[in-house]
Amino acid sequence: MKTIAALRNSSASLNHFTLHTINAAIDRYFVLICILLLFAGSVVSNMGFAAGVPTLNEIEVRANATELMGVANSASEGTVLKEQLDRRTVYRPGELLETVPGLVVTQHSGEGKANQYFLRGFNLDHGTDIRIVVDGMLVNKRSHGHGQGWADTNFLIPELISSLKYQKGPYYADQGDFSSAGAVHMGYVNKLPTGIASFSGGDQGYLRGLVAKSHEVGAGDVLYAFELLKKNGPWVNKEKFKKFNAVLRYSQNTGTTKFNVTAMGYGGKWNATDHIPERAVRSGLISRLDTIDPSDGGEAHRFSLSSALEHRSRFGVTKVNLYTLHTNLDLFSNFTYFLDDPVNGDQFSQIDKRFQTGFDVSHAWVNDIAGFAFENKIGFQYQNDVIDNGLLKTKQRQTLSTTRRDNIWQNSIGLYYQNTVQWLEKLRTVTGVRSDFYWFDVNSNLDINSGKSYDSMTNPKLAVILGPWFETELYFNYGSSFHSNDARGTTTVVDPATGERLDPVNPLVRSTGIETGLRTAILPGLQASLAFFRLELDSELLFVGDAGTTEASRPSTREGIEVSAFYKPTDWLTLDLDYAITKARFSDSDPAGNFIPQAVRDVGKAAVSFDNIGPFYGGLQFRYFGKRALNEDNSARSKPTITLNGQLGYKIGKKIQLVVQAFNILNSRDHAIDYFYASRLPGESAEGVEDIHFHPIETRSIRGSIIAHF
């Protein structure tokens, strides 16, 4: 164990040194590096390889309004094609997930921090109850230093995403932890039709450079991409966000067998303007774009190696995914200012360093029994996390004391079986069952909070599909799923800060859902869906990384309606609309009230894009993020948030594009997020003041890009 610990500490030190060195270079020579990258990409393209310079044909992908008919198992699943993703105007990469109907992606801190997600009446925080997978790798982090399910998507390069598939609800046998509200899978392309050299600049200190290219090498393709980005944002305390992304992939497709091997690297650091109290702005203590503690911020990196294989034979289709990754986060936050410590302030640091390994294998085959084709799929999923995390008391990023430190080994196995049968021309069923097994081993700096725990859970799945009639299918779904709780919560019996006794939590928490809906393509170019759902959770109990303890919550119920429509009436115009309304309540009785804090009531989005009008293309995106109760009795509420983004592009031949993007076109002063809790500013009473704390959306900004294809 000492040898493993020494290797881990050595690796962490090396990674910190490497990240610091790269970020320093980015900071000083950003524009020069971008220009050199563009030049290098062009040179490599012109040099070619020993096998000759490949000729890549242009690939044009069009949305097919009927592609999910007879394939989808619910009204609330879907696919977003690369064509749609490429036309989105996104302030940050994670906002690509807003192509999922009803899903809102926001930010309450610095850009390097994981986004905050809202879906189906959930405040999903940084990823709890929404499962996010990129290129076969689970993005959500279990037993994370800041919060369970942490899903940081800053490593995404939007130009490389091939498609996005979403499945909402706990109805899918191959979806495990964090999938109660939904699951999102994003894949990367194996090759590009042409190389990409892009340079962008804009307001608020924004600069971005990207080079991406693929080449034929032997029987396969090599894809590489490198991205540099920096920005300050509109904040008084400049964000100074800097990041790099790198991807290197080799892939082959021989017909019956295809595979890829991919290496990715990401590093970022930033200053954070966290949410601030309304009273501080009203009194003139700070402006709405200022902060109370300017030393908040963080540093993160992610390095991964993954592979995927698919083999087709007369015995069926076998798929294998294998990956390993190392991530690191050092996060500094101060949300209560001087409530706990009137002298040094309440800043704290959260540390999470981990090695994560995952293995996923599935096999699908068909049996003919009594004239019926039984489509079968079995799967095995394994994940191991070796975690070193901690909660420290800090001042201006300098450590004052340690609240808790933990070494965690967490292992899980998931087994599932799914069966699909077309019983009649208009009747299809999908049944499945999934079993999960979890082992936790926690070694805490406070021995009494150390220990081991185990839990398992089996969940059934059912879908009944009727139709189609008039290009319309009907769906009924039932199923249950779960989210895991933080390993530390399963063994903690004493509050590390106060010494108070605590009860350990259940490692796995069940969710049960039911849904009915329809999907129609009755008009040419139209794909629309309507879904009615109900979701029950046994508990929303979570480990609170900010305090190092477990926060008890109550069972809950969510009921809602979702409607979405994708319509392409002509070859040059696309309309994308969705609206969702949800009633979310605690399902037990409590004098405090039954409203679930931060549960969003309604979400609406509308996007219009155009292309193939001579050299011009572009679009607009409107988003409505509805009101939310901020406490159990609904006495404190947030206001709705409205944003409008857009872009206009111009093609110069087939090789060059000029693009202008505008964010928050209306220059709205709405809030990205609101909270209600007690904090203390200098001079206030010792018990603090309960107040709404908010993070404003970014002010209007413009970005311009030149994109060269080579």
C-alpha positions in Angstrom: 0.0 0.0 0.0 2.9 2.4 0.8 4.3 1.7 -2.7 0.9 2.5 -4.3 0.5 5.6 -2.3 4.0 6.8 -3.2 3.4 6.2 -6.9 0.1 8.1 -6.6 1.7 11.0 -4.9 4.5 11.1 -7.4 2.0 11.0 -10.2 0.0 13.8 -8.7 3.1 15.9 -8.3 4.2 15.3 -11.8 0.7 16.1 -13.2 0.6 19.3 -11.1 4.0 20.3 -12.5 3.0 19.5 -16.1 -0.3 21.3 -15.8 1.3 24.4 -14.2 3.9 24.5 -17.0 1.4 24.1 -19.8 -0.9 26.8 -18.4 2.0 29.2 -18.0 2.8 28.7 -21.7 -0.8 29.2 -22.6 -1.0 32.4 -20.6 2.1 34.0 -22.1 2.0 32.9 -25.7 -1.6 32.1 -26.5 -2.0 33.8 -29.8 1.5 32.7 -31.0 0.7 29.1 -30.1 -2.6 29.2 -32.0 -1.0 30.6 -35.1 1.7 27.9 -34.9 -0.9 25.2 -34.5 -2.8 26.5 -37.6 0.4 26.5 -39.5 1.5 23.1 -38.3 -1.9 21.6 -39.2 -1.6 23.0 -42.7 2.0 21.7 -43.1 1.0 18.2 -41.9 -1.9 18.1 -44.3 0.3 19.1 -47.3 3.1 16.6 -46.3 0.8 13.6 -46.2 1.9 10.1 -45.2 4.0 7.4 -46.8 0.9 5.7 -48.0 0.0 8.9 -50.0 -2.2 11.9 -49.3 -5.7 10.7 -48.6 -8.7 12.1 -50.5 -11.6 12.6 -48.1 -15.1 12.9 -49.5 -17.5 15.4 -48.1 -20.2 13.8 -45.9 -23.5 15.5 -45.5 -25.8 14.3 -42.7 -29.5 15.1 -42.8 -32.1 14.5 -40.0 -34.5 11.7 -40.8 -37.9 12.3 -39.2 -38.8 8.6 -39.1 -35.4 7.2 -38.0 -36.7 6.5 -34.4 -40.0 4.9 -35.5 -39.8 1.2 -34.8 -36.5 1.7 -33.0 -37.2 3.9 -29.9 -38.5 2.3 -26.7 -40.1 5.4 -25.3 -41.5 8.8 -26.3 -38.7 10.5 -24.4 -35.6 9.1 -26.0 -34.0 10.6 -29.1 -30.9 11.3 -31.1 -29.3 14.7 -32.0 -27.3 14.5 -35.1 -23.9 16.2 -35.8 -25.6 18.6 -38.2 -27.8 19.9 -35.4 -24.9 20.0 -32.9 -22.7 22.0 -35.3 -25.4 24.7 -35.6 -25.7 25.3 -31.9 -24.5 28.6 -30.4 -23.0 27.5 -27.0 -21.2 29.7 -24.5 -19.5 26.6 -22.9 -19.2 23.0 -24.2 -21.6 21.6 -21.7 -24.5 23.6 -23.2 -24.6 21.1 -26.1 -26.6 18.9 -23.7 -29.4 21.5 -23.9 -30.3 19.8 -27.2 -31.9 17.3 -24.9 -35.6 18.4 -24.6 -36.3 19.8 -21.1 -32.6 19.8 -20.0 -31.1 23.1 -18.7 -27.3 23.5 -18.3 -26.1 26.4 -16.2 -23.1 27.6 -14.1 -22.9 29.1 -10.6 -19.2 29.5 -10.4 -16.0 29.7 -12.5 -15.9 28.2 -16.0 -13.6 25.3 -14.9 -16.2 24.0 -12.5 -18.7 21.3 -13.6 -21.9 22.7 -14.9 -25.2 22.5 -13.0 -28.0 20.5 -14.6 -31.8 20.6 -14.3 -34.2 18.0 -15.8 -37.7 16.6 -15.0 -38.1 18.7 -11.8 -34.6 17.8 -10.5 -31.9 20.1 -9.4 -29.3 17.6 -10.6 -26.5 19.7 -9.0 -23.3 18.8 -10.9 -24.6 15.4 -12.2 -26.6 13.4 -9.6 -29.4 11.4 -11.4 -28.3 12.2 -14.9 -25.9 9.8 -16.3 -23.4 11.4 -18.8 -21.2 9.2 -21.0 -18.6 10.4 -23.5 -17.0 8.0 -25.9 -17.9 5.1 -23.6 -16.5 6.7 -20.5 -18.7 7.6 -17.5 -18.3 11.3 -16.8 -20.1 11.3 -13.4 -17.7 10.8 -10.5 -18.7 8.7 -7.6 -17.8 9.8 -4.0 -16.5 13.0 -5.4 -14.8 15.7 -3.2 -17.4 18.4 -4.1 -20.5 16.4 -4.7 -21.9 13.0 -5.7 -22.1 12.5 -9.5 -19.8 15.4 -10.4 -19.9 15.6 -14.2 -17.3 18.0 -15.7 -17.6 18.3 -19.5 -14.9 20.9 -20.0 -12.8 18.3 -21.8 -15.3 18.1 -24.7 -14.3 19.4 -28.1 -17.6 20.2 -29.8 -16.3 19.8 -33.4 -15.5 16.1 -32.7 -18.9 15.0 -31.3 -20.5 12.7 -33.8 -24.0 12.5 -32.2 -25.8 12.8 -28.9 -28.3 10.1 -27.7 -30.6 10.7 -24.8 -32.9 8.4 -22.8 -35.0 9.8 -20.0 -36.4 7.8 -17.1 -35.3 4.6 -15.4 -36.5 2.3 -18.1 -33.3 1.0 -19.8 -31.5 -2.1 -18.6 -28.1 -1.0 -19.9 -28.2 2.3 -17.8 -27.1 2.1 -14.2 -26.0 4.6 -11.6 -27.2 8.2 -11.9 -29.8 7.4 -14.6 -33.0 8.1 -12.7 -33.8 11.3 -14.5 -32.1 10.3 -17.7 -28.9 9.3 -19.5 -26.9 11.1 -22.3 -24.3 9.5 -24.5 -22.0 11.4 -26.8 -19.6 9.8 -29.2 -16.5 11.1 -31.0 -16.0 10.8 -34.7 -13.4 8.4 -36.0 -12.4 10.6 -38.9 -13.2 14.1 -40.3 -14.2 14.8 -43.9 -11.7 17.6 -43.9 -9.2 19.1 -41.5 -10.3 22.0 -39.3 -8.2 25.0 -38.3 -10.2 27.5 -36.3 -9.3 30.7 -34.5 -11.8 32.7 -32.4 -11.7 36.0 -30.5 -14.2 38.2 -28.8 -15.4 40.2 -25.8 -14.4 39.5 -22.2 -10.9 38.3 -23.2 -12.1 35.3 -25.2 -9.6 33.5 -27.4 -9.7 30.0 -28.8 -7.6 28.0 -31.2 -8.3 24.6 -32.6 -6.6 22.3 -35.1 -8.2 18.9 -35.9 -7.4 16.5 -38.8 -7.6 12.8 -39.7 -5.4 10.8 -42.0 -5.5 7.3 -43.5 -2.8 5.2 -42.0 -2.5 1.6 -43.1 -6.0 0.0 -42.8 -7.3 2.6 -40.4 -7.4 6.3 -39.6 -5.5 8.6 -37.2 -7.4 11.5 -35.8 -5.8 14.3 -33.8 -7.1 17.5 -32.3 -5.6 20.2 -30.1 -7.5 23.1 -28.5 -6.4 26.1 -26.5 -8.8 28.5 -24.8 -8.8 31.5 -22.4 -11.4 33.9 -21.2 -12.0 36.4 -18.4 -15.8 36.7 -18.5 -17.7 39.9 -17.5 -16.7 39.7 -13.9 -15.0 42.4 -11.8 -12.7 39.7 -10.6 -11.3 38.5 -13.9 -11.9 34.8 -14.4 -8.5 34.1 -16.1 -9.8 30.8 -17.3 -7.3 28.9 -19.3 -7.6 25.3 -20.7 -6.1 22.9 -23.2 -7.6 19.9 -24.8 -5.9 17.2 -26.8 -7.2 14.1 -28.6 -5.4 11.3 -30.4 -7.3 8.4 -31.9 -6.6 5.4 -34.1 -9.6 3.5 -35.6 -10.2 0.7 -38.0 -13.4 -0.6 -39.7 -12.9 -3.9 -41.5 -16.6 -4.6 -42.0 -17.3 -7.3 -39.4 -15.0 -5.8 -36.9 -14.3 -2.2 -36.0 -12.4 -0.7 -33.1 -10.7 2.5 -31.9 -8.1 3.4 -29.3 -8.2 7.0 -28.0 -6.1 9.2 -25.7 -7.4 12.4 -24.3 -5.9 15.2 -22.1 -7.4 18.2 -20.5 -6.1 20.9 -18.1 -7.7 24.1 -16.8 -7.4 26.7 -14.0 -9.6 29.6 -13.1 -10.7 32.3 -10.7 -14.4 32.0 -9.6 -17.1 34.5 -9.0 -19.4 32.4 -6.9 -23.1 33.3 -6.1 -23.5 36.4 -4.0 -26.1 37.7 -1.6 -28.8 40.1 -2.9 -28.4 42.4 0.1 -24.7 43.0 -0.7 -25.8 44.3 -4.1 -28.7 46.4 -2.8 -26.5 48.0 -0.2 -23.8 48.9 -2.7 -21.2 46.8 -1.0 -20.5 45.1 -4.3 -21.8 45.2 -7.9 -23.9 42.4 -9.3 -20.8 41.2 -11.2 -18.5 41.3 -8.2 -17.6 38.7 -5.6 -17.2 38.6 -1.8 -14.1 36.4 -1.8 -11.9 37.0 -4.9 -9.6 34.1 -4.0 -12.1 31.5 -4.9 -11.3 29.3 -7.9 -9.7 26.1 -8.9 -7.5 23.9 -11.0 -8.4 20.6 -12.7 -7.0 18.0 -15.1 -8.2 14.8 -16.8 -6.2 12.3 -18.8 -7.8 9.1 -20.2 -7.0 6.1 -22.4 -9.9 4.2 -23.9 -10.8 1.6 -26.5 -13.9 0.3 -28.1 -14.6 -2.7 -30.2 -17.6 -4.0 -32.1 -17.6 -7.5 -33.8 -20.5 -8.9 -35.9 -20.8 -12.6 -36.6 -23.4 -15.3 -37.2 -23.6 -15.5 -33.4 -24.7 -11.8 -33.0 -23.0 -8.5 -32.2 -20.4 -8.1 -29.4 -19.4 -4.7 -28.1 -16.6 -4.0 -25.7 -15.5 -0.7 -24.0 -12.5 -0.4 -21.8 -11.1 2.8 -20.3 -8.9 4.1 -17.6 -8.5 7.8 -16.5 -6.9 10.0 -14.0 -8.6 13.2 -12.8 -7.6 15.8 -10.3 -9.5 18.8 -8.8 -8.5 21.5 -6.4 -11.5 23.7 -5.7 -11.7 26.8 -3.4 -15.1 28.1 -2.4 -16.7 30.5 0.1 -20.5 30.6 0.2 -21.2 31.8 3.8 -18.3 34.4 4.0 -17.8 35.0 7.7 -20.6 32.9 9.3 -18.4 30.2 10.8 -15.2 32.0 11.2 -15.5 35.8 11.6 -11.7 36.2 11.6 -10.4 34.1 8.7 -13.6 33.7 6.7 -15.3 30.5 5.6 -13.3 29.6 2.6 -12.7 25.8 2.2 -10.9 23.7 -0.3 -12.2 20.4 -1.8 -9.7 18.0 -3.2 -10.4 15.0 -5.4 -7.8 12.8 -7.1 -8.7 9.5 -8.6 -7.8 6.7 -10.9 -11.0 5.3 -12.5 -11.2 2.2 -14.6 -14.3 0.9 -16.4 -15.1 -2.2 -18.5 -18.4 -2.7 -20.4 -19.2 -5.7 -22.6 -22.5 -6.7 -24.2 -23.7 -9.3 -26.6 -26.8 -9.2 -28.7 -28.4 -12.0 -30.7 -31.7 -13.2 -32.2 -33.5 -16.5 -31.5 -36.5 -17.7 -33.6 -39.0 -19.4 -31.3 -42.5 -20.4 -32.5 -42.3 -18.0 -35.4 -41.3 -15.0 -33.3 -37.9 -13.3 -33.4 -36.6 -12.9 -29.8 -33.9 -10.2 -29.8 -31.7 -10.7 -26.7 -29.0 -8.6 -25.1 -26.9 -9.4 -22.1 -24.3 -7.1 -20.6 -21.6 -6.9 -17.9 -20.3 -3.6 -16.5 -17.5 -3.1 -14.0 -16.0 0.1 -12.5 -13.3 0.7 -10.0 -12.4 4.0 -8.4 -9.3 4.6 -6.3 -10.0 8.0 -4.7 -8.1 10.4 -2.5 -10.3 13.4 -1.4 -10.4 15.9 1.3 -12.1 18.9 2.8 -9.8 21.6 4.1 -10.3 25.0 5.9 -8.5 27.7 3.9 -7.9 31.4 3.6 -6.9 32.9 0.3 -6.1 29.3 -0.9 -3.8 28.7 2.0 -4.6 25.7 4.2 -5.5 26.5 7.8 -6.7 23.1 9.0 -8.1 19.7 7.8 -11.7 18.9 8.3 -11.4 15.4 6.8 -9.3 13.4 4.5 -10.3 10.0 3.0 -8.9 7.3 0.9 -11.7 5.4 -0.8 -11.8 2.2 -2.8 -15.1 1.7 -4.6 -16.0 -1.2 -6.9 -19.2 -2.0 -8.7 -20.6 -4.7 -11.0 -23.7 -4.4 -13.1 -25.4 -7.3 -14.9 -28.4 -6.9 -17.2 -30.6 -8.8 -19.7 -33.0 -7.3 -22.2 -35.4 -9.0 -24.5 -37.4 -7.5 -27.4 -40.2 -9.3 -29.2 -42.4 -8.1 -32.1 -45.5 -10.1 -31.1 -47.8 -8.5 -33.7 -47.4 -6.1 -36.6 -48.5 -3.3 -34.2 -47.3 -4.7 -30.9 -43.7 -4.8 -29.6 -42.4 -5.3 -26.0 -39.1 -4.7 -24.4 -38.5 -6.4 -21.0 -35.3 -6.3 -18.9 -33.8 -6.7 -15.6 -30.6 -5.2 -14.0 -28.7 -6.1 -10.9 -26.0 -3.9 -9.4 -23.5 -4.8 -6.6 -21.4 -2.2 -4.8 -18.5 -2.4 -2.4 -17.1 0.5 -0.4 -13.9 0.8 1.6 -13.3 4.1 3.4 -10.1 4.9 5.3 -10.7 8.3 7.0 -8.4 10.5 9.0 -10.9 10.1 11.8 -10.8 6.3 12.5 -14.4 6.1 13.7 -15.5 7.2 10.2 -13.6 4.5 8.5 -15.2 1.2 7.5 -16.5 -1.0 4.8 -20.0 -1.4 3.4 -21.8 -3.4 0.7 -25.1 -3.1 -1.1 -27.0 -4.5 -4.0 -30.1 -3.8 -6.0 -32.2 -5.4 -8.7 -34.5 -3.4 -11.0 -37.0 -4.5 -13.6 -37.7 -2.7 -16.9 -40.7 -2.8 -19.2 -41.8 -1.1 -22.4 -44.8 -1.7 -24.6 -44.9 -0.1 -28.0 -48.0 0.0 -30.1 -48.2 1.0 -33.8 -47.4 2.7 -36.0 -50.7 4.1 -37.2 -50.5 7.2 -39.4 -46.7 7.4 -38.8 -47.4 7.5 -35.0 -46.3 5.1 -32.2 -47.7 4.8 -28.7 -45.5 3.9 -25.7 -45.9 2.7 -22.1 -42.9 2.4 -19.8 -42.3 1.2 -16.3 -39.0 0.7 -14.5 -36.8 1.4 -11.5 -33.2 2.5 -11.2 -31.0 4.0 -8.5 -28.2 6.4 -7.6 -25.4 5.5 -5.4 -24.6 7.6 -2.3 -21.1 8.9 -1.5 -19.0 6.1 0.1 -18.1 8.4 3.0 -21.8 8.7 3.9 -22.1 4.9 4.2 -19.5 4.7 7.0 -19.6 8.2 8.7 -21.0 8.1 12.2 -19.5 11.4 13.6 -19.6 14.9 12.1 -15.9 15.7 11.4 -16.5 19.4 12.2 -18.7 19.3 15.3 -18.3 15.8 16.7 -22.1 15.2 16.6 -23.3 11.6 16.1 -24.6 10.8 12.6 -26.4 7.8 11.1 -24.8 6.1 8.1 -26.8 6.2 4.9 -28.1 3.5 2.6 -25.4 3.1 -0.2 -28.0 2.7 -3.0 -31.3 4.7 -3.3 -34.1 3.4 -5.6 -36.2 5.4 -8.0 -39.3 4.1 -9.7 -40.9 5.6 -12.8 -43.9 5.2 -15.1 -44.4 6.9 -18.4 -46.8 7.0 -21.3 -46.5 8.9 -24.6 -46.4 9.0 -28.3 -44.1 9.9 -31.2 -45.2 11.0 -34.6 -43.8 11.8 -38.0 -47.2 12.4 -39.6 -45.9 15.3 -41.6 -42.8 15.1 -43.9 -39.8 16.4 -42.1 -41.5 16.3 -38.6 -40.5 14.3 -35.6 -42.6 15.2 -32.5 -43.2 13.5 -29.2 -45.4 13.8 -26.1 -44.7 12.2 -22.8 -46.5 12.0 -19.4 -44.3 10.8 -16.5 -44.2 10.1 -12.8 -41.0 9.4 -10.9 -40.7 8.4 -7.2 -37.5 8.5 -5.1 -37.1 6.7 -1.8 -34.8 9.5 -0.6 -32.9 12.4 -2.0 -30.3 11.9 0.7 -26.8 13.1 -0.4 -23.3 13.5 1.0 -22.6 17.2 1.2 -19.0 17.8 0.2 -19.1 21.4 1.4 -19.6 20.2 5.0 -18.1 16.8 4.9 -21.3 15.2 6.2 -24.5 13.6 5.0 -27.6 15.8 4.5 -30.8 13.9 5.2 -33.7 14.5 2.8 -37.1 13.0 2.3 -38.9 10.7 -0.3 -40.2 12.6 -3.2 -42.5 12.4 -6.2 -42.3 14.2 -9.6 -45.1 14.3 -12.2 -44.8 16.1 -15.5 -45.5 16.6 -19.2 -42.9 17.0 -21.9 -43.5 17.9 -25.5 -40.9 18.3 -28.3 -40.8 18.8 -32.0 -38.1 18.8 -34.6 -39.3 20.1 -38.0 -37.5 20.5 -41.2 -40.1 21.9 -43.7 -37.5 22.7 -46.3 -33.9 21.9 -47.2 -32.7 25.2 -45.7 -34.9 25.7 -42.5 -34.9 23.7 -39.2 -37.2 24.3 -36.2 -36.5 22.7 -32.8 -39.0 23.3 -30.0 -39.5 21.7 -26.6 -41.4 22.5 -23.4 -41.7 20.6 -20.1 -43.7 21.3 -16.9 -43.2 19.3 -13.7 -44.7 19.2 -10.3 -42.1 18.1 -7.7 -43.0 17.5 -4.1 -41.8 15.7 -1.0 -44.2 12.8 -0.6 -44.2 12.6 3.2 -45.6 15.0 5.8 -43.5 17.7 7.4 -44.4 21.1 9.0 -41.5 22.6 7.1 -43.5 22.2 3.8 -43.4 19.8 0.9 -41.8 21.9 -1.9 -38.4 20.6 -3.1 -35.9 23.4 -3.1 -34.5 24.1 -6.6 -37.0 21.9 -8.4 -37.7 23.7 -11.6 -41.3 23.9 -12.6 -41.2 24.6 -16.4 -38.5 24.8 -19.1 -39.0 25.9 -22.6 -36.6 26.1 -25.6 -36.9 27.1 -29.2 -34.2 27.0 -31.9 -34.3 28.0 -35.5 -31.5 27.5 -38.0 -31.0 28.0 -41.7 -28.5 26.8 -44.2 -28.1 26.4 -48.0 -29.2 30.0 -48.6 -26.3 30.9 -50.8 -23.2 31.4 -48.7 -25.1 32.3 -45.5 -26.1 30.1 -42.5 -27.0 30.8 -38.9 -29.7 30.6 -36.3 -31.2 31.8 -33.0 -31.8 29.9 -29.7 -34.3 31.0 -27.1 -34.4 29.4 -23.6 -36.8 29.9 -20.7 -35.7 28.6 -17.3 -38.7 28.8 -15.0 -39.3 29.8 -11.4 -38.2 27.5 -8.6 -39.0 27.2 -4.9 -35.9 27.9 -2.9 -37.1 26.5 0.4 -39.6 23.8 1.6 -42.5 26.2 2.3 -42.1 28.1 -1.0 -41.7 31.5 0.8 -38.5 32.2 -1.2 -38.7 31.8 -4.9 -36.4 32.4 -7.9 -37.4 34.5 -10.9 -37.4 33.0 -14.3 -34.4 33.3 -16.6 -34.6 34.1 -20.3 -31.7 33.9 -22.7 -31.3 34.5 -26.5 -28.2 33.5 -28.4 -27.5 33.4 -32.1 -25.0 33.2 -34.9 -24.5 34.2 -38.5 -22.0 32.5 -40.8 -20.7 33.2 -44.3 -19.0 30.6 -46.5 -16.1 31.7 -48.7 -16.0 28.8 -51.2 -15.7 25.4 -49.6 -12.6 26.0 -47.6 -13.3 29.1 -45.4 -16.1 30.2 -43.1 -16.5 33.4 -41.1 -18.8 33.2 -38.1 -20.1 35.8 -35.7 -21.8 34.5 -32.5 -23.8 36.6 -30.0 -24.6 35.6 -26.4 -27.4 37.1 -24.2 -28.5 39.2 -27.1 -31.1 40.9 -25.0 -28.5 41.8 -22.4 -30.7 40.3 -19.7 -29.9 40.8 -16.0 -31.5 37.5 -15.1 -29.9 35.0 -12.8 -28.2 31.8 -13.8 -28.9 30.2 -10.4 -30.5 31.2 -7.1 -30.1 29.8 -3.6 -31.6 30.7 -0.2 -29.5 30.2 2.9 -27.9 32.1 5.8 -24.6 33.9 5.3 -22.7 36.6 7.2 -21.1 39.8 5.7 -18.7 42.0 7.7 -20.5 43.8 10.5 -23.5 41.5 10.5 -24.8 39.6 13.6 -23.2 36.3 14.5 -26.2 34.2 13.4 -26.0 35.6 9.9 -28.8 36.6 7.6 -31.0 34.4 5.4 -31.0 35.7 1.9 -31.2 34.8 -1.7 -27.8 34.2 -3.2 -27.5 34.4 -7.0 -25.1 34.1 -9.8 -26.0 36.4 -12.8 -25.9 35.2 -16.4 -23.1 36.6 -18.4 -23.7 40.0 -20.0 -24.0 40.4 -23.8 -20.9 39.4 -25.7 -19.8 38.8 -29.3 -17.3 36.3 -30.7 -15.9 36.1 -34.2 -14.3 33.0 -35.8 -12.5 32.1 -38.9 -12.6 28.4 -39.8 -10.5 26.9 -42.5 -11.0 23.4 -43.9 -7.9 21.7 -45.3 
